[in-house]
Amino acid sequence: MVHPIAEANETSPFGSLTPDEFYSRHSVTHSSEYITNSRGLKLFTQWWAPLSSDHPPIGVICVVHGYTGESSWSVQLTAVHFAKHGFIVAAIDHQGHGYSDALDGLVAHIPDINPVVDDCIAFFDAFRAQHAPSLPSFLYAESLGGAISLLIALRQRDGGGERKFDGLVLNGAMCGISAKFKPPWPLEHLLGIAATILPTWRVVPTRGSIPDVSFKVEWKRKLAIASPKRYMGRPRAATAYELMRICREVQGRFEEIDIPFLIVHGGDDVVCDPACVEELYRRASSKDKTLKIYPGMWHQLVGEPDENVELVFGDIVEWLRTRALRANPGS
C-alpha cells in the first residue's frame, strides 16, 4: 500500500479531498476527543481504525509526535497508513502543540518534559483499556517523540504504567541534537542560566528552521509550513534547555532500554544526530532490536522522494505486523 503522503499537496495533507472523503477513500474510521489533564489543560486526542469488519485489528499503535509537530498534519497520514495495515492508531497533541491548550498560553513551550510523559501514559493506557485491551500495542515516535517514548518505556519498565508496550518504533529519534543544529557556542553553554532567569525568552537561535532542514522534497516542506498549527518561532530558553537535558537523560539510561525496538533514521539528518541512535542500539539491553540508517536521507523520512518513503515505511509496517501477529497469532 502506498503511503498517503503521495496524495497530499503543498497546502493540504488530504490533497483535493475533504477529511471525510479522505478517510472513506482509505477505508478507515476517524474519531477525536478532548481530555483534561491533571494541570487543567485540554488536550486534543484522535484515533483511526480499519473500516473493514472482515479482518479484525491486529494491534494498537500509539503515536508520539515531535517538537512543533502535531497529530493532524503529516503525522496523520502515517497514522492512516498504519490503520490501512490493520492497526488501531491513537495520537495526542502535546501541550502547546496542535489543538491542545498551551501552558500559560505559550505555544510549543515545554519547560519540563515529565508532565508530557504523564499525559501520554494516561491517555494511551486509558485508550488501550477501552478500545483494545487484548491486542498487542506499540509506540511509534518521531523526533522529540522518540525521547518521550523512551521515557515512557523506562517509566513503565519501573512500574509507572498500567500496561507495558510490546514494541517501539523510533523515526528520526531525538536521542541527541546534532552539532549542526544546536545553538552556536557559547549560547549552548549558557542555556541553563537563561532558562532560570528568562525561561520564556525566545532568544535561542538554531542553524536553520526545522522544516527547511528536515523535508528534502520542496512541496512537502511547503506542506509542513502550511499547517496552521505549526510553530515557526525560535525555541524559548527553558524549552531549549529542557530538550538538551532530555537527551542527556536518555543517553545516560540506554542500557536500561529492554523493549523490542526498530530505529529508522536518515543518514544525513542534521537535526537529530544519527550517531546517538547508533549508540542506543549498541548499548540497549533489548534482545529484539533493529537499526536502519538510510544513507542520504534527511530528518523527516516522510519528506523524502516517494521511493524513499515506500522503502522506509515498508520496513516499519513489516516490523510492526510481524511482531503484532507473533504476539496475537489468532488474528
C-alpha positions as CSV (number, residue, x, y, z in Angstrom):
1,M,0.0,0.0,0.0
2,V,1.3,3.4,-1.0
3,H,1.8,5.9,1.9
4,P,-1.0,8.5,1.8
5,I,1.6,11.4,1.6
6,A,1.6,10.6,-2.1
7,E,-1.9,12.1,-2.3
8,A,-1.2,15.3,-0.4
9,N,-0.2,18.6,-1.9
10,E,1.7,21.6,-0.7
11,T,-1.3,23.1,1.1
12,S,-3.3,20.1,2.4
13,P,-2.5,16.6,3.7
14,F,-5.7,15.5,2.1
15,G,-5.0,16.8,-1.3
16,S,-8.2,17.9,-3.0
17,L,-10.4,15.8,-0.7
18,T,-12.2,16.8,2.4
19,P,-11.1,14.9,5.6
20,D,-14.2,12.6,5.5
21,E,-13.7,11.9,1.8
22,F,-10.1,11.1,2.5
23,Y,-10.9,8.6,5.3
24,S,-13.5,7.0,3.2
25,R,-11.1,6.6,0.3
26,H,-8.6,4.8,2.6
27,S,-11.3,2.7,4.3
28,V,-10.5,4.0,7.8
29,T,-12.7,5.5,10.5
30,H,-11.7,8.6,12.5
31,S,-12.7,9.9,15.9
32,S,-11.4,12.7,18.2
33,E,-11.9,13.8,21.8
34,Y,-10.6,16.5,24.2
35,I,-9.4,15.2,27.5
36,T,-8.4,17.3,30.5
37,N,-5.1,16.6,32.2
38,S,-4.1,17.0,35.8
39,R,-3.0,20.5,35.2
40,G,-6.3,21.6,33.8
41,L,-5.2,21.7,30.2
42,K,-7.5,20.5,27.5
43,L,-5.5,18.1,25.2
44,F,-6.6,17.0,21.8
45,T,-6.7,13.3,21.0
46,Q,-7.7,11.4,18.0
47,W,-7.7,7.8,16.6
48,W,-8.1,5.9,13.4
49,A,-9.2,2.3,12.8
50,P,-9.6,-0.1,9.8
51,L,-13.2,0.2,8.4
52,S,-13.5,-3.4,7.1
53,S,-15.1,-5.8,9.5
54,D,-13.8,-8.8,7.5
55,H,-10.4,-8.6,9.2
56,P,-10.2,-7.6,12.9
57,P,-7.5,-5.2,14.0
58,I,-4.2,-6.9,14.8
59,G,-2.8,-4.3,17.2
60,V,-2.7,-0.8,18.6
61,I,-0.2,1.9,17.7
62,C,0.2,4.9,20.0
63,V,1.7,7.9,18.1
64,V,4.1,10.4,19.8
65,H,4.8,13.5,17.7
66,G,7.8,15.8,17.8
67,Y,8.6,19.3,18.8
68,T,6.5,21.9,16.9
69,G,4.6,18.9,15.4
70,E,1.0,17.7,15.8
71,S,-1.1,14.7,15.1
72,S,-3.3,16.3,12.4
73,W,-0.9,17.0,9.6
74,S,1.7,14.8,8.0
75,V,1.8,12.6,11.1
76,Q,-1.9,11.9,10.5
77,L,-1.1,10.5,7.1
78,T,1.3,7.9,8.7
79,A,-1.5,7.1,11.2
80,V,-3.9,6.4,8.3
81,H,-1.2,4.3,6.6
82,F,-0.9,2.1,9.8
83,A,-4.7,1.8,10.1
84,K,-4.8,0.6,6.5
85,H,-2.5,-2.2,7.5
86,G,-4.8,-3.4,10.3
87,F,-3.9,-1.3,13.4
88,I,-6.0,0.9,15.6
89,V,-3.9,4.1,15.9
90,A,-4.2,6.7,18.6
91,A,-2.4,10.1,19.0
92,I,-2.3,13.0,21.4
93,D,-1.2,16.6,20.8
94,H,1.3,17.6,23.5
95,Q,0.7,20.8,25.5
96,G,1.0,23.9,23.3
97,H,1.0,21.8,20.1
98,G,-1.7,21.3,17.6
99,Y,-5.1,21.7,19.1
100,S,-4.1,21.2,22.7
101,D,-4.0,24.0,25.2
102,A,-0.7,25.7,25.9
103,L,0.9,26.1,29.3
104,D,0.4,29.7,30.3
105,G,-0.7,30.4,26.8
106,L,2.8,29.8,25.4
107,V,2.8,27.8,22.2
108,A,5.3,25.0,21.8
109,H,6.7,25.7,25.3
110,I,7.8,22.6,27.3
111,P,9.9,23.7,30.3
112,D,9.5,20.2,31.8
113,I,9.1,17.0,29.8
114,N,7.7,14.9,32.7
115,P,4.1,16.2,32.6
116,V,4.1,15.5,28.9
117,V,5.2,11.9,29.6
118,D,2.4,11.7,32.2
119,D,-0.1,12.9,29.6
120,C,0.9,10.3,27.1
121,I,0.9,7.4,29.6
122,A,-2.5,8.4,31.0
123,F,-4.2,8.7,27.5
124,F,-2.5,5.7,26.0
125,D,-3.3,3.5,29.0
126,A,-7.0,4.6,29.0
127,F,-7.3,4.2,25.3
128,R,-5.9,0.7,25.2
129,A,-8.1,-0.4,28.2
130,Q,-11.2,1.0,26.5
131,H,-10.7,0.1,22.8
132,A,-8.3,-2.9,22.6
133,P,-7.5,-4.4,26.0
134,S,-6.4,-7.7,24.5
135,L,-4.4,-6.5,21.5
136,P,-0.6,-6.1,21.4
137,S,0.4,-2.4,21.4
138,F,3.3,-0.4,20.1
139,L,4.7,3.1,20.4
140,Y,5.5,5.0,17.2
141,A,7.5,8.1,17.7
142,E,9.1,10.9,15.6
143,S,11.9,13.3,16.6
144,L,11.3,14.6,20.2
145,G,8.6,11.9,20.4
146,G,11.4,9.4,20.4
147,A,12.9,10.7,23.6
148,I,9.4,10.9,25.1
149,S,8.7,7.3,24.1
150,L,12.0,6.1,25.6
151,L,11.0,7.8,28.9
152,I,7.5,6.2,28.7
153,A,9.2,2.8,28.2
154,L,11.5,3.4,31.1
155,R,8.7,4.6,33.3
156,Q,6.5,1.6,32.6
157,R,9.5,-0.7,33.0
158,D,9.8,0.6,36.5
159,G,6.1,0.1,37.2
160,G,4.8,3.6,36.3
161,G,2.1,2.5,33.9
162,E,-0.8,0.1,33.8
163,R,0.4,-1.9,30.9
164,K,3.7,-2.2,29.1
165,F,4.1,-1.9,25.3
166,D,5.1,-4.7,23.1
167,G,7.5,-2.7,20.9
168,L,8.7,0.8,19.9
169,V,9.4,2.3,16.5
170,L,11.8,5.3,16.6
171,N,11.7,7.5,13.5
172,G,14.4,10.2,13.5
173,A,14.5,10.0,17.3
174,M,15.9,12.8,19.3
175,C,18.5,10.9,21.4
176,G,20.9,13.7,20.7
177,I,20.7,17.0,18.9
178,S,23.1,17.4,16.0
179,A,26.0,19.8,16.4
180,K,24.9,21.1,13.0
181,F,21.7,22.3,14.5
182,K,22.5,23.2,18.2
183,P,22.7,26.9,19.2
184,P,26.1,28.2,18.5
185,W,28.8,28.4,21.2
186,P,28.8,29.9,23.8
187,L,24.9,30.2,24.0
188,E,24.6,26.4,24.3
189,H,26.6,26.5,27.5
190,L,24.6,29.5,28.9
191,L,21.2,28.0,28.4
192,G,20.9,26.9,32.0
193,I,21.3,30.4,33.2
194,A,18.9,31.8,30.6
195,A,16.3,29.2,31.4
196,T,16.4,30.2,35.0
197,I,16.4,33.9,34.6
198,L,14.3,34.3,31.4
199,P,12.7,31.0,30.8
200,T,10.2,32.2,28.2
201,W,12.7,34.4,26.2
202,R,12.6,33.4,22.5
203,V,16.2,34.1,22.0
204,V,17.7,30.7,21.2
205,P,18.9,30.6,17.6
206,T,19.2,27.4,15.7
207,R,21.1,26.8,12.5
208,G,18.1,26.9,10.1
209,S,14.4,26.3,10.6
210,I,13.2,22.8,11.4
211,P,11.2,22.3,8.1
212,D,14.0,23.7,6.0
213,V,16.5,21.2,7.1
214,S,14.0,18.3,7.7
215,F,12.0,17.9,4.5
216,K,14.0,17.1,1.4
217,V,11.2,17.4,-1.2
218,E,10.3,21.1,-1.6
219,W,6.5,20.7,-1.9
220,K,6.5,18.6,1.3
221,R,8.4,21.3,3.0
222,K,5.8,23.8,1.9
223,L,3.1,21.4,3.2
224,A,4.7,21.3,6.7
225,I,4.9,25.1,6.8
226,A,1.3,25.4,5.6
227,S,0.0,23.8,8.8
228,P,-2.0,26.5,10.7
229,K,-0.9,24.9,13.9
230,R,2.9,24.7,13.3
231,Y,5.0,26.9,15.5
232,M,7.8,28.6,13.4
233,G,9.3,30.8,16.1
234,R,12.6,30.3,18.0
235,P,12.6,27.9,20.9
236,R,12.2,29.6,24.3
237,A,15.2,29.4,26.7
238,A,13.6,26.9,29.1
239,T,12.3,24.7,26.3
240,A,15.7,24.6,24.5
241,Y,17.4,23.8,27.8
242,E,14.9,21.0,28.5
243,L,15.4,19.5,25.1
244,M,19.1,19.2,25.6
245,R,18.6,17.9,29.2
246,I,16.3,15.2,27.9
247,C,19.0,14.0,25.5
248,R,21.5,13.7,28.3
249,E,18.9,11.8,30.5
250,V,18.0,9.2,27.9
251,Q,21.7,8.8,26.9
252,G,22.5,8.0,30.5
253,R,19.9,5.3,30.6
254,F,20.4,3.5,27.2
255,E,21.4,0.2,29.0
256,E,18.0,0.2,30.7
257,I,16.1,0.0,27.5
258,D,14.8,-3.6,27.1
259,I,11.7,-3.1,25.0
260,P,11.8,-4.5,21.4
261,F,12.5,-1.6,19.0
262,L,13.1,-0.6,15.5
263,I,15.2,2.5,14.7
264,V,14.8,4.2,11.3
265,H,16.9,7.3,10.8
266,G,18.2,9.4,7.9
267,G,22.0,9.2,7.4
268,D,22.1,12.9,6.6
269,D,19.8,14.1,9.5
270,V,21.2,17.4,10.7
271,V,18.6,17.8,13.4
272,C,18.8,14.6,15.5
273,D,22.3,13.0,15.4
274,P,22.3,9.5,13.8
275,A,25.4,8.7,15.9
276,C,23.2,8.9,19.1
277,V,20.7,6.3,17.9
278,E,23.6,4.1,16.8
279,E,24.8,4.3,20.4
280,L,21.3,3.5,21.7
281,Y,21.3,0.4,19.5
282,R,24.7,-0.7,20.8
283,R,24.0,-0.2,24.5
284,A,20.3,-1.2,24.8
285,S,19.7,-4.5,26.6
286,S,16.7,-5.3,24.3
287,K,17.0,-8.8,22.8
288,D,14.9,-7.8,19.8
289,K,16.4,-4.6,18.3
290,T,16.8,-3.4,14.7
291,L,18.7,-0.4,13.4
292,K,18.2,1.0,9.9
293,I,20.2,4.1,8.9
294,Y,19.3,5.2,5.4
295,P,22.2,6.9,3.6
296,G,21.5,10.4,2.2
297,M,18.0,10.7,3.8
298,W,17.1,13.7,6.0
299,H,15.3,14.1,9.4
300,Q,11.7,13.8,8.2
301,L,11.6,10.5,6.3
302,V,8.1,11.2,5.1
303,G,9.6,14.3,3.4
304,E,11.8,12.2,1.2
305,P,11.0,11.3,-2.5
306,D,8.3,8.7,-3.0
307,E,10.6,5.8,-3.5
308,N,12.4,6.5,-0.2
309,V,9.1,6.9,1.7
310,E,7.9,3.5,0.4
311,L,11.2,1.9,1.4
312,V,11.2,3.3,5.0
313,F,7.6,2.8,5.8
314,G,7.6,-0.6,4.2
315,D,10.3,-1.6,6.7
316,I,8.3,-0.1,9.5
317,V,5.0,-1.8,8.6
318,E,6.7,-5.2,8.1
319,W,8.4,-4.9,11.6
320,L,5.1,-3.9,13.3
321,R,2.9,-6.5,11.6
322,T,5.4,-9.3,12.2
323,R,5.5,-8.6,15.9
324,A,1.8,-8.0,16.2
325,L,0.9,-11.3,14.6
326,R,3.6,-13.0,16.7
327,A,2.0,-11.7,19.9
328,N,-1.5,-12.4,18.7
329,P,-1.3,-15.4,16.4
330,G,-5.0,-15.9,16.2
331,S,-5.6,-12.5,14.5
